[in-house]
Amino acid sequence: MKIGLGTVQFGQNYGVSNKHGITPEGEVRDVLTFAWENGITLLDTAVLYGASEEVVGRSIPSHASFTIVTKTPTFQNTKIEKEDAVRLKDAFQGSLDKLRQPNLYGLLVHHAIDLLKDGGQYLWEGMQDLKEMGLVQKIGASLYSPLELNYFLEKYAPDIVQMPVNVFDQRMVQNGYLQHLNSLGVEIHSRSVFLQGLLLMTPGEMPTYFNSVRDVMLRYREALQKQDINPLEAALMFVYRQPEIDYVIVGINNQAHLKEILNVANNIDLLRRFNFSIYAVNEEAIINPSLWRLQ
């Protein structure tokens, strides 16, 4: 398992615990230099991450050769037309230009539901064309739920899937989906390991929107404290215990944040006993950040 660097904060004010806003471009350069020098080779970005692609393209140090995964635009219509595949290809070419790369490692459909719409195969065929042209090595989708994954795998054979895996959102672990994907030879990228920073907050810091899980968080933090495990270590420990995961995508605000994550990740004791399963949350409105209503 390797750490991949998420770049959404480089282009957007993102994360429930983010008090710093968008990462300044000078800091991005420092982060990418530090990441490369410390063995991080994969960057995860997207068309929808504001100016992230442009900032990353301008900030990659000349001596670094990151493998980069980006994502498609979203397609709002209920039906996908052939013209949407053209739009997908045009957007990908735009990503290459902004990232200043001749080709990329991966391209994911940002919302897998677009592939499940009537005509969704046109998008997949467009991605396959890009792959055959040598412009991208691997294709797949970003998924949000086991149900979505089931429908997706009935129609497509991805090289990569990206999905949420964290202490609160254990659906992909408990239902055997990680093992199934691994048996199919699919590369697995886990995201939302910190659940946008929620898992690093104290119960008192949590917005009132999360009142329904405040007691769960309180019990979780008390159990961690009894075993002298800090929340960052626990969040990483949980995903590191899933051997099927190839990359853990972590989002950071600055170099100090990345240093802290790497220091913990490089010293995790996976033999320590802690029962994470009792802290799984099955409330979609909590574990799916796209449903959060924090205002």
Long-range contacts (C-beta under 8 A, 24 or more apart in sequence): 1-239, 1-240, 1-242, 1-243, 1-245, 1-246, 1-247, 1-248, 2-39, 2-40, 2-41, 2-42, 2-246, 2-247, 2-248, 3-40, 3-247, 3-248, 3-249, 3-250, 3-261, 3-262, 3-265, 4-40, 4-42, 4-43, 4-44, 4-69, 4-189, 4-247, 4-248, 4-249, 4-250, 5-31, 5-32, 5-35, 5-40, 5-42, 5-43, 5-44, 5-249, 5-250, 5-252, 5-258, 6-44, 6-191, 6-249, 6-250, 6-251, 6-252, 7-43, 7-44, 7-45, 7-49, 7-52, 7-55, 7-56, 7-251, 8-45, 8-46, 8-49, 8-52, 8-251, 9-251, 9-252, 9-253, 10-45, 10-49, 10-51, 10-52, 10-55, 10-56, 10-59, 11-45, 11-49, 11-50, 11-51, 11-52, 11-53, 11-54, 11-55, 12-49, 12-50, 12-52, 14-196, 14-251, 15-196, 15-197, 15-251, 15-253, 16-196, 16-197, 16-198, 16-201, 16-207, 16-289, 16-292, 16-294, 17-196, 17-197, 17-198, 17-200, 17-201, 17-205, 18-196, 18-197, 18-253, 20-253, 20-254, 22-50, 23-252, 23-253, 23-254, 25-55, 25-58, 25-59, 27-254, 27-255, 28-55, 28-56, 28-59, 29-59, 29-61, 30-255, 31-252, 31-254, 31-255, 31-258, 32-56, 32-59, 32-60, 32-61, 32-64, 32-66, 33-61, 33-64, 34-255, 34-258, 34-259, 35-258, 36-61, 36-63, 36-64, 36-66, 38-262, 40-262, 41-66, 41-67, 42-66, 42-67, 42-68, 42-69, 42-105, 42-247, 43-67, 43-68, 43-69, 44-68, 44-69, 44-70, 44-162, 44-189, 44-191, 44-249, 45-69, 45-70, 45-71, 45-95, 45-99, 46-70, 46-71, 46-110, 47-71, 47-72, 47-73, 47-91, 47-94, 47-95, 47-110, 48-73, 48-74, 48-110, 53-95, 53-98, 53-99, 54-98, 56-99, 57-98, 57-99, 57-100, 57-101, 58-100, 60-100, 67-104, 67-105, 67-106, 68-99, 68-101, 68-104, 68-105, 68-106, 69-104, 69-105, 69-106, 69-107, 69-108, 69-160, 69-162, 69-189, 70-95, 70-99, 70-104, 70-106, 70-107, 70-108, 71-107, 71-108, 71-109, 71-110, 71-142, 72-107, 72-108, 72-109, 72-110, 72-114, 72-123, 72-127, 73-110, 74-110, 74-111, 74-114, 75-114, 75-117, 75-123, 77-117, 78-117, 78-118, 79-117, 79-118, 79-119, 80-114, 80-117, 80-118, 80-119, 80-120, 80-121, 80-122, 80-123, 81-119, 81-122, 82-119, 82-122, 84-119, 84-122, 84-123, 85-122, 85-123, 85-125, 85-126, 86-126, 88-123, 88-126, 88-127, 89-126, 89-129, 89-130, 92-130, 92-135, 92-136, 96-135, 103-134, 103-135, 103-136, 103-137, 104-135, 104-136, 104-137, 105-136, 105-137, 105-138, 106-136, 106-137, 106-138, 106-139, 106-140, 106-159, 106-160, 107-136, 107-138, 107-139, 107-140, 108-139, 108-140, 108-141, 108-142, 108-160, 108-161, 108-162, 109-140, 109-141, 109-142, 110-142, 111-142, 111-144, 112-141, 112-142, 112-143, 112-144, 112-148, 112-149, 112-152, 113-148, 115-141, 115-152, 115-155, 115-156, 116-148, 116-151, 116-152, 116-155, 120-155, 121-155, 124-156, 138-187, 140-186, 140-187, 142-191, 144-288, 144-290, 145-171, 145-284, 145-288, 146-171, 146-172, 146-175, 146-177, 149-177, 153-184, 157-184, 158-186, 159-186, 159-187, 160-186, 160-187, 160-188, 160-189, 161-186, 161-187, 161-188, 161-189, 162-188, 162-189, 162-190, 162-191, 162-249, 163-188, 163-189, 163-190, 163-191, 164-190, 164-191, 164-192, 164-195, 164-287, 164-288, 165-190, 165-191, 165-192, 165-193, 165-238, 165-239, 165-242, 165-245, 166-192, 166-193, 166-194, 166-195, 166-199, 166-235, 166-238, 166-239, 166-287, 167-195, 167-199, 167-220, 167-234, 167-235, 167-238, 167-276, 167-279, 167-280, 168-195, 168-198, 168-199, 168-213, 168-216, 168-279, 168-280, 168-281, 168-286, 168-287, 169-195, 169-280, 169-281, 169-287, 169-288, 170-276, 170-277, 170-280, 171-280, 171-282, 171-287, 173-242, 174-277, 174-280, 178-242, 178-244, 178-245, 179-244, 181-244, 182-244, 187-246, 187-247, 188-244, 188-245, 188-246, 188-247, 189-245, 189-246, 189-247, 189-248, 189-249, 190-239, 190-242, 190-245, 190-247, 190-248, 190-249, 191-249, 192-289, 193-235, 193-236, 193-238, 193-239, 193-248, 193-249, 193-250, 194-232, 194-235, 194-250, 194-251, 195-287, 195-289, 196-289, 199-231, 199-234, 199-235, 200-231, 200-232, 200-235, 207-294, 209-292, 209-293, 209-294, 210-286, 212-283, 212-286, 213-281, 213-283, 213-286, 216-279, 216-281, 219-279, 220-279, 223-274, 224-274, 227-272, 227-274, 229-272, 229-274, 230-264, 232-260, 232-261, 232-264, 233-264, 233-268, 234-274, 234-276, 236-261, 236-264, 236-265, 236-268, 237-268, 237-270, 237-272, 237-274, 238-276, 240-265, 240-268, 240-270, 241-270, 241-276
